[in-house]
Amino acid sequence: MRTLVTGGAGFIGGHLVEHLLEQGDEVLVLDDLSTGSLSNLRTSRRHPGLEVEIGSILDPVAVNDAVGRVDRVFHLAAAVGVKLIVEHPLQSLRTNIHGTENILMACTEKDVPLLLASTSEIYGKNTADKLSEDADRILGSPLKSRWTYAAAKGIDESFAKAYHDEHGLQVTIVRLFNTVGPRQKGRYGMVVPNLVGQALRGEPLTVFGDGRQTRCFSSVNDIVPAVVRLAETPAAVGQAFNLGGQHEIAILHLASRILEITGSHSGIRLVPYDQAYAPGYEDMRRRVPDNAKARELIGFDPQTSIDDIIAGVAAGLLNSVDEDDWVMSQAGADLQVATS
Ligand SMILES: NC(=O)c1ccc[n+]([C@@H]2O[C@H](COP(=O)([O-])OP(=O)(O)OC[C@H]3O[C@@H](n4cnc5c(N)ncnc54)[C@H](O)[C@@H]3O)[C@@H](O)[C@H]2O)c1
């Protein structure tokens, strides 16, 4: 099996590439290294089954060429997270909408099945007890760039469904909720690597608001095999699946666990929202996945505890040779509780 992974040099992409190579695939990575890094592929780089092409999904020639050489595609390349899109709205929208349509068109034309990575951000401000796949989306104004990541990923899903319905594209959508693990960069606002980095450096852990906002974190080691299983399950085609952690945790509690597990004596500093965010920024109080659909179809049952996730991120940081992993700009910290 020859598999294309767009965004394969990213955090999740790097883990997915490792998994696919281990199961015997030949893997072609297409990545422009905008937020990814070849260091995310360092464990696979000498594998004879790996080929890396530095190029953009915005380049239809590169996309057509790459899709034409494979049997299936995992499309992960994206401008990821609210912070990046707020800072670079135009380029991010182009990547996430036009880039994805290039992939959808090439897969349709060449009759290649596709797994599309979407996000829990699409549910926006819906804080329902458990968000099922048909839950309503509650988004703020399209003129607030905070919502355009969710808007663009929503358009991607609608495009994918339309190509499936009208042209028979074999596409499966996964909506990932706060996926965490070694090699995730803190500088794009991801809360776990940010707080673990602060703990290891002996800096106070900055938690925004009252810290009672909650998230459900999942380990990349649970998510990647589930993504691959869904891509290999014919009954999943044409549908979307939540993939998230099972346990809800308040960010303040998360910070305490991080201090305990890393043995850090850093304290926790609560930062009021109006200091942490641009005026008008809206954070979600909670976001809880209903994983029932994936559980019923593929037996999805993520087991990695939050303590093990924290320990894995800390070990990854301590072993990292990548200076970047240690960089946490203040801007990165500023949006940490909201990204997914
Ligand atoms: N990490 C999470 O918690 C999470 C949650 C929900 C959804 N997702 C989705 O999972 C996917 C992977 O996210 P990640 O966390 O690994 O982020 P990441 O930033 O590490 O990976 C994205 C990759 O896409 C590449 N890329 C960006 N623009 C590109 C372009 N124009 N052409 C080619 N490559 C390009 C980047 O260089 C990077 O390697 C994304 O689609 C994201 O929306 C992630």
The ligand as a Gaussian input file, in Angstrom:
#p B3LYP/6-31G(d) Opt

LIG

0 1
 N       -3.328000      18.613000      17.482000
 C       -4.621000      18.678000      17.732000
 O       -5.038000      18.662000      18.889000
 C       -5.626000      18.736000      16.604000
 C       -6.968000      18.885000      16.965000
 C       -7.911000      18.954000      15.978000
 C       -7.546000      18.832000      14.649000
 N       -6.252000      18.680000      14.308000
 C       -5.937000      18.565000      12.875000
 O       -4.940000      17.573000      12.680000
 C       -4.093000      17.957000      11.596000
 C       -2.648000      17.918000      12.053000
 O       -2.467000      18.855000      13.123000
 P       -1.142000      18.935000      14.018000
 O       -1.580000      19.163000      15.406000
 O       -0.260000      17.798000      13.689000
 O       -0.528000      20.321000      13.502000
 P        0.886000      20.640000      12.835000
 O        0.923000      22.137000      12.635000
 O        1.975000      20.035000      13.616000
 O        0.754000      19.917000      11.425000
 C        0.278000      20.538000      10.246000
 C        1.273000      20.230000       9.144000
 O        0.762000      20.769000       7.912000
 C        1.855000      21.382000       7.228000
 N        1.314000      22.396000       6.323000
 C        0.704000      23.559000       6.639000
 N        0.350000      24.230000       5.514000
 C        0.733000      23.446000       4.459000
 C        0.659000      23.576000       3.060000
 N        0.108000      24.665000       2.469000
 N        1.155000      22.584000       2.297000
 C        1.728000      21.493000       2.848000
 N        1.842000      21.307000       4.190000
 C        1.351000      22.274000       4.972000
 C        2.718000      21.982000       8.334000
 O        4.038000      22.267000       7.940000
 C        2.643000      20.881000       9.384000
 O        3.660000      19.929000       9.197000
 C       -4.586000      19.312000      11.119000
 O       -5.420000      19.152000      10.002000
 C       -5.377000      19.837000      12.300000
 O       -6.390000      20.753000      11.902000
 C       -5.272000      18.656000      15.257000

